[in-house]
């Protein structure tokens, strides 16, 4: 139940952020074009929170986070006084109206590019392609794989993580081929070739990890049992545990 609520909350927050970014694009360009914005709403329905800024724009967070809107002076179907026309959406030039309407999708596109760029710059944590356990009597053992072998390429395709190795193998499903692994043994600067036969590999084994069928497991670096950050008010903190404590035994 907790996992479901956590997932639901993450979905609502993510959707709300995307809606906010989209509507803010409309809002920002409208303001730059001199259009009076009456309401900026994230969500529909009954307002949960609302406040007014010095320009007379009402900002609203509503109950249903399934969309949003920016209500502007002079939208189709609304009546305005003569002295308000200079702030009216309908009385702006075609170019300005086009810019206001296009701003939402354009800002979403820029936001997505920025997020992908941030992920690219920060990188993604993954396991280096070192072999851990090799199952006795398996294809991997017969091919000469040993613990701490580093898989540097699969059929000439460079592999920088176990995800790369797995994806390269999955691409071979259904093919009766022999796959060449370029491997750097522990303590060696050079590489050697090891070959695995993938004939009938993965047939009827949809729920089994591809590497396990070949007889090898990834190497997981040992993680020392040292406590990191403690959650305030939870059991560990109440029992006197502190950050940096090393766990020596359980029960």
N, C-alpha and C positions, 0 to 999 in steps of 0.2 A: 504493500500500500504506500509506504514511504517513497519507494522508487517511482511509483506512478505519479505521485504528487510532485516529486522532484522533476520528473520529465515534463509534466504539465506546466509547472512553473517556468522551466527553461523555455518551453515552446511559447508561452505567453510573453515572456520578456523579449525573446528574439523577434517574435512577430510585432510586438509593440515598438521595438527599436526600428525595424524596417518601415513600419507605418510612419513613425515620427520623422525619419530621414526623408521619406517620400514627400510628406506634407510640408516639411520645412523647406524643401526646394521650391514648392509653389509659393509659400509664405515669403521667403527671402526675396525672390525675384519680384513678387507683387509689391513689396515694400520699396524696392529699388526703383520700380516704375511709378511710384506715387499712388498706388491703389490702396484705399483704406481696407484693412482686413478686420472684419467684424468678429469672427470666431475662428480659432485654431483648435481642432478637436482630434484627439487620439482615442478612437473607439466610438461606438454608437450607444444610444440609449441614455439612461439616467446618469447625470454627472456624478462622479465620485469626488473629484476635486475640481475647483475652478478659481481663477483669479484674473484680475484685470491689470493690464500694463498702462503706462502713462499715455500711450497712443490710443487708448480706448479699445484695444483688442482683448477679447475674452479667451483665455486659454483653459481648455477642458480636458480632463482624463475621465472617460466614460466607462460604463460597466462592460460593454461587449467589445473586446479588443480585436474585432474582425475587419477593421478598416479605419478610416479617418476622413476628415475633410477640412478645407479652408474656405470659409464663407467670406466673400468679398462684396463690397458695395458695388451695386450696378450689375449684378449677375442677371441673366435672363429671367424675366417674370417679376422683377422687383421695381418699385417706383422710387425715384429719387428727385430731390429738389434741384433747381437750376444751379444753386451755389455749390452743390455736391458733385457736379459733373466732372470737375477736374480730378476727383479722387475715385471716379467710377471705372470699373473694369470694362464695361461696355463702351466707354468713350475714349479708351486708349487706342493707339494705332494697331494695325493688324500685326505688325512685328512684335509689339509689346505683349499683345494678347497671346500670340504664338509662344513667345518666350516664357510667359507665366505658365501656360498649359504644359509645355515641354519640360519645364524645370524639374518636376517630380521624378519622372522616369530617368532623366539624365543624371540627377543626383544619386539615385539608386545605383545606376551603372558605375559612377565614379566611386561610390562607397564600396561596391563589390570589388572593384579593381584594387582599391586601397587595402581592403581586408586580405585579399590574396597576396598582395605585395608584402604585407606585414608577416603573413605566414611564411612566405618564401624567404624573407630576411631572417626571421627568428628560427626557422627550421623546425623539423619534427623529430622528436626523440624516437629512436628505433633501435632494435638489437643489431649489433654488428654480426656479419655472417660467419661466426665461428661455430664449429661443430662441438656439441656437448657430448651426450652419450651416443654410442654406436651399438646397436642391438646385435648380440652374437647370432651368427647364422643368417644375417640379413643381406640384402643386396649391397647395402652400403659397406658392410664389413668385407664382403667378397671383392668389392671394387677397390678396397684399400683405404677407405676413409678412417681417420683416427681422430680421437678427441683433440680439440684445439686446432684442427685444420681450418684455414680461412678460405672460404669460397669466394674467389675474386671475379669469376665469370661463369656463365652458363651458356654453352654453345656460342661463345664469343661475345655474349651480351654482359656488359659490366654489371656487377652486383655489389651494392654498397650496404645492403641490409638484408635481413632474412625475408623481409617483405618482397624485395626484388627477386630473391631466389624462388620464393613460393609462386610469385606471379609468372616467372619464366617457366616454371614447371607446369603450372596450370594451363599455360598456353599450348602445352604439348598433349593435353588430354585428347584421347581418341586417335592419336598417331602411333604407329608401330615404329618407333625410332629409338636409336641409342643417343643419349644426351651426354655431351662432353662437359665435364666440370674442370675449370682451371682452379687448382687448389694450391695454396701456400702453406706447407706444413709448419708446425710450430718450430720456431728457432731458425727457419730458413728464409733467405732473401729471394729465392727463385720459386717458380711454380712448377707443378706437375699436372699431368692430365689424368683424370679418373673418369670412367665411363659407366653409365647405368642404363640398363635396358628397360624401356617404358612400355613394352608390349603388354597389353591387358592391365596396365597400371590404372588404378582408381576405378575399375569396373565394379559396380555394386558396392562401392565404398564411399558414398557421398558424404557421410558424416564423420569420416576419418581424415585427420590432417594429412596432406600429401607427404610431408617429410616422414611421418611415422610409418607410412606404408613402405618407405624406402629403407627404414631402419635407423634413422638418426634423428636426434633432437637438437634444437638450438642450445647454445651455451648461454646460461644466465649468470651474469656476474654475481658473486655473493654480496648480499646486503647485510651489513652489520645490524644487530638488533638494538639499535640506539633510538630512543624516543626523540621525535622532532617537536613539532608544535602541539600543545595540548588544547583541547576545546574547553573553554570556560564553563564551569558548572557541571561537567560530566564526571562519570565515575572515576576515571583515572586521576583527574585533578583533585577530587575529593579525598582520594586515598593517599595523597601526598606525592604522587609522581611528578617529576619535573623534566623539562626539556634537557636532553643530554644523558638521561639515565640509560644504562645498559641493562637489557633483560638477560639474566643468566639462566633462568629456568622458569617453566610454567607448570604449576601443580607439582 
